[in-house]
Amino acid sequence: MLITGTHSTGKTTLINNLASATSDPRIVEEPARTCPFALNDRQNDLSTAWVLPHDQEDRLARVATHLRKMGAL
């Protein structure tokens, strides 16, 4: 499940509520949290150029880990 949305709309609260309702929650932080450049209302081309490939790399690594656990890779 992917939870996305603008600032201060209750995403974290929703995620925490969902996590508490399951026996095996897996909450994944977004790579943008480690971006060394300005984001949100100050985001620029450099920020976007950093976030997009890092996000894609992170997602691919998670898929590969999942496939290895399933014995499919």
Buried (B, 14 or more C-beta within 10 A) or exposed (E): EEEEEEEEEEEEEEBEEEEEEEEEEEEEEEBBEEBEBEBEEEBEEEBEEBBEEBBEEBEEEEEEEEEEEEEEE
